[in-house]
Amino acid sequence: MALTRRQVLAGGAAAAAGAALSGCGERGARATERTAAANGARPAAPPEDLSTWAGVRRELPLDPRVRQFSAFLLAAHPRPVRAAIEHHRALLDADPEGYLRSAEDRADPAGAAARYLGGAREDIALTTSTTMGLAILYRALRLRGRDEVLSTVHDHFATDEALRLSGGRVRRVRLYDPRAPATASADEIASRLRAAIRPRTRAVAITWVHSSTGVKLPMDEVAAVVREAGERRGAKVLLCVDGVHALAAEDVRLPGPGIDFLAAGCHKWLMGPRGTGIVWGTPAAWKAASRRPLIPSFANASYGAWIEGRIPPADPPGPAMTPGGFQAYEHRWALPAAFSFQERIGKARAAARIQALATRMKAGLAEVRGVRLMTPRRPEISAGLVCADIAGVDPGAAVQRLAADRISATVTPYAERHLRFGCSLAVDEADVDAAVAAVARIARGG
Ligand SMILES: Cc1ncc(COP(=O)(O)O)c(C=O)c1O
């Protein structure tokens, strides 16, 4: 009989068998739920009407006096997510070990992610952030001899550093002019990428939506270029994507469009619990990678193998690649509430709303004298992020001026600094118009 970590914690095989026979696991869980109820975990209040955008916003506990263009950076927990966190927290507080044992399988965050995104739950590793996911992913790539990873000059620190720390050979391509990103085009991006892939390119490491400029890579075209390059040389090139500013800002559906690996935090546009994320790979991509976990997995199969003196199995890859150690389980287990919140809003509807708000903001900013829009206006190559420069005004100073008007914006955290707005579901048309008017005042020197 293979022992699992939970059975070991519960006192070994005899305890596990005894619990199963007597049903005391279930009874214990019910007693814990009663204690937790006394400790303050209450059933969630009825949901708001999510068919209206005002209803969606009422589910967000944001300060109503601030126009929130930074809520995409780190999520405010929508009410159902908060309720789920509180629920699990109270039960864990009441009986940490008992609730851990009874709830771990039932919570099924990977299953919820698979339902929302498509794909299979076994192919999804759970992480705490995009950064952790990228580190796991790039370390797992199997590079031989003079194999290289082709990345770009537009990626976030997390991709650049994860690649550097992986120890692999990395080359970077410029997909568009970073000084004039608004003029980027799908054709230019695809042809620059095509020209940059070499026979030694084993993987392409890119970011779907650039937080430096707001440019969204045309993923269908990018995937076609990468696929064809693999076909030409007779060995697949893996397409690895930082998808954090696409997840829930775009209608992302997996498997596809030709993506082999996608890493994303769930605590940005998805509005999932802070400190949650995923890495998804196609079964073939996981097989092609080494599935050498960065951090030992606490999956039952991994832990059980160790107890029995075996090497933990590489399959299924999701659990095997999920970093172990005890976690902030109340956050991880509340992830399904975030996916179902988004599903109740409607994936395509949410993406269209974000696109419409960003389009409105770009149209407004384009009219302002002294403002240079950095993000392309066409929805094919832009998503929810809007970057701009105000002539003669440092982006940091602009952010401060906006904050004085109770408008929360950010500066792009890159060497090239721009003023940046995230048009998430936390804002509406009036917020967008107010932000454009405030930028116009700053541009006028007022
Ligand atoms: C493109 C991109 N990738 C990764 C990250 C880091 O995300 P996380 O906090 O989920 O690691 C950010 C910003 O926070 C980002 O803009």
The ligand as an SDF file (V2000), in Angstrom:
LIG
                    3D

 16 16  0  0  0  0  0  0  0  0999 V2000
    4.5320   40.6810  -17.8980 C   0  0  0  0  0  0  0  0  0  0  0  0
    4.6350   40.3910  -16.4320 C   0  0  0  0  0  0  0  0  0  0  0  0
    5.0070   39.1700  -16.0340 N   0  0  0  0  0  0  0  0  0  0  0  0
    5.1290   38.8700  -14.7260 C   0  0  0  0  0  0  0  0  0  0  0  0
    4.8390   39.7890  -13.7620 C   0  0  0  0  0  0  0  0  0  0  0  0
    4.9700   39.3730  -12.3250 C   0  0  0  0  0  0  0  0  0  0  0  0
    3.7530   38.7580  -11.9710 O   0  0  0  0  0  0  0  0  0  0  0  0
    3.6340   37.9210  -10.6310 P   0  0  0  0  0  0  0  0  0  0  0  0
    3.4370   38.8830   -9.5360 O   0  0  0  0  0  0  0  0  0  0  0  0
    2.3970   37.0720  -10.8260 O   0  0  0  0  0  0  0  0  0  0  0  0
    4.8540   37.1170  -10.4910 O   0  0  0  0  0  0  0  0  0  0  0  0
    4.4340   41.0930  -14.1320 C   0  0  0  0  0  0  0  0  0  0  0  0
    4.0900   42.1700  -13.1900 C   0  0  0  0  0  0  0  0  0  0  0  0
    3.8490   42.1030  -12.0590 O   0  0  0  0  0  0  0  0  0  0  0  0
    4.3330   41.3970  -15.5010 C   0  0  0  0  0  0  0  0  0  0  0  0
    3.9750   42.6250  -15.9080 O   0  0  0  0  0  0  0  0  0  0  0  0
  1  2  1  0
  2  3  1  0
  2 15  2  0
  3  4  2  0
  4  5  1  0
  5  6  1  0
  5 12  2  0
  6  7  1  0
  7  8  1  0
  8  9  2  0
  8 10  1  0
  8 11  1  0
 12 13  1  0
 12 15  1  0
 13 14  2  0
 15 16  1  0
M  END
$$$$
